[in-house]
Amino acid sequence: MLISVFNGEKLDIDPSVWLIKLEKELTARGYSPRTIKLYLYHNKRLLEFFKNNADIGYMGLSVSFSE
């Protein structure tokens, strides 16, 4: 399982990089501009949730966000 590779390691995630990569991937796959906008919005909200609730983590991972 991939999660076990990190074994409590703190991950540093830059949300802007994640969203830029997501936008490029969705554009390359031919998604409509409206769909891309909605995907980016909801992914940004998910990242903000974990940023504001870092103590919750995800599947045992400790997540931090660089700003």
N, C-alpha and C positions, 0 to 999 in steps of 0.2 A: 504494500500500500504506500502510495506517495507521501501521505501525511506522516508516516512513521520516519521518513527520511529527515524531517525537520526536528523531531523529538524535542519539543519545548523551545526550539530556537526562535528568537524574536525576528520577525520579518519586517523589513522596512519597505513600505509601498508609497510611491509617489503617484497620487491619483491622476494627475494631469497626463502622465506618460501612459497609464492604463487606458484612459479615455481616448487619447490620440490614436493609440494602436487599435482600439475597438472601432473607432470611426473609419480608419483606413480599411480594416477588414470588412466592415459592412458595406462600404462604398465599392470595394473590389468584388463583392458578391452580388452587386446590383440591387441592393435594397433601396427603396424610395427615400427621398430626403425626409419625409415625415416620419417614417419608421426609424431612420437613423437618429433623428432628433429625440424620439421617444425612448429608444434604447439607451442613448447617452444620458438622458434625464434620469431614468430609473437606476442605471448603474452608478451615476453620481450620488443619488440618494442612498443607495446601498453602501457605498464607500463612506459617506458621511455618517451613516448609522454606526458603522464599525469604528469610525474615528471617535465618535461621541460616546461609544459604549465599549471601549477597548478592553475593559475587564471581562467582557463576555467571551471574546475570542471567537474562533470558528473551528469546530471539530478539533479542539485541543490546541490550536495554534494561538500564539500571542501575536497580535498584529499592531504595528505602529505606523504612523503616517508622517512622512517628512513634509515640511512646508517651506 
